[in-house]
Amino acid sequence: MEDSKTQYIRSEISKAGQSSSVGLIIRQKEPNNLETPFDQVDSFLTPTDLFYIRSHFPAPKLDLASYQLRINGAVRNPFSLSYQELRDMPSETRVATLECAGNSRVFLVPQVEGAQWELGAVGNAEWTGVPLAALLERAGMEEGARERV
């Protein structure tokens, strides 16, 4: 059972719409780069609250009521979806491993710039969302389209 201080911190983080970092190893504060502590992981899937966080830039503050995902560019049918419309679309769940390319950077000789990850910038998780292929099919990608950003 969590103590009251931990419960309070999780509550405040949740209210702010940010993920919890209690228990993660701080590699960099701004932007957030937090490492999974292996000694706290005892299953194939990394617990969500212990999954490493890799940020190249500060996390944007999103207003879910006005958020729009825009699919445009080299497509025949550009469109936008609200957050709720996106959530209402059929989604799929996949188990996958995600690893930061800088994992183990602290062990490089000579030392290189960047967050000094040890071994915890990797994790296994169930990822759920609308497949990008479904969105691109709806948009009707033009022949010759090369980049999907």
Number of C-alpha atoms within 10 A of each C-alpha: 5 7 7 9 9 12 12 12 14 17 13 13 14 12 10 10 11 12 13 17 21 13 13 20 18 18 18 16 10 11 14 19 22 25 27 26 17 14 6 12 14 9 8 9 15 20 16 13 13 22 24 26 21 18 15 11 10 10 11 6 9 9 9 10 9 8 13 16 12 11 19 15 14 17 17 13 15 15 14 14 13 15 15 12 11 16 12 10 13 10 12 11 12 10 11 12 13 13 15 16 10 18 17 16 19 17 13 9 7 6 10 12 8 12 20 20 23 17 18 21 23 20 22 17 17 13 11 11 13 15 13 10 9 13 15 17 11 15 19 15 19 13 9 7 10 9 7 9 4
